[in-house]
Amino acid sequence: MDHGTTGDVKTIAQFFLISLALCFNLFSILASSKLTGNGFMKLISNLSIGALVIHLIIAFVGHGHSLQSPNVYLAAISAILFLLTTLFHKDQKSLFMWGTYLGINVVLGSLIYLDFAHLQLVPFLFLLSSAFLCGVITYAMTLGHWYLVVPKLSEKPLVKAALITWVILAAKIVWSSYALYKNYDFFAEGTTLGSGYVFNWVMLTMRVSFGYLVIAGMSYFNWRLVNMRSIQSSTGVLYAMTFFVFIGELISSFLFFNYGLYL
């Protein structure tokens, strides 16, 4: 357990915004643009640009980054690539658009590796797992709304997103269980580690209940609804899942950036 990390609100917010931009792009291949139309790609690209712009504002105002900062440089490149997607993406994904897709993933992944994981592989993988869980649920919720625009769109993209959610959730539960076992002194009665016994347990309880148990239960109902092709009901469930996964992963980020806990 590393107590040397710093997890102020600005750092957590920046990671959260970068995660959304990365995963909107990463999971966009779950639904073919030939089926959704290029409008959906433009929608998620614009959402990602908005997240990156807020990230850059925080970088300048909150941390006083210079124009030469890798954080600013990589975020700006990603925003430009998303803008190119908004401007030039067609229903059929071109070779150029595949290039922007790969470029965004590489650039934003590098930003997380450099600026948040500090060139360390294990923290990088943990942060990616957090980004992926939050991202795939948010992406699926956004896609669910698109069925109002394209009612005949197959439910298969939502099925794939549900399966990916389960895989990532299972991996994170195993990782968190091991981390809890290795760092149980952090939650031992009378501990002075972190913010104290009571606060540590409040954080752990919220992280596990909101971020794991509620998500697992809701994902089952989402799976049932998607397979029944009750897309509007599924989207409602995904709305709630997005709310709870935001809380769970924000708490996880707080524990990681402040105390080095992989929960």
Disulfide bonds with the S-S distance in Angstrom:
none
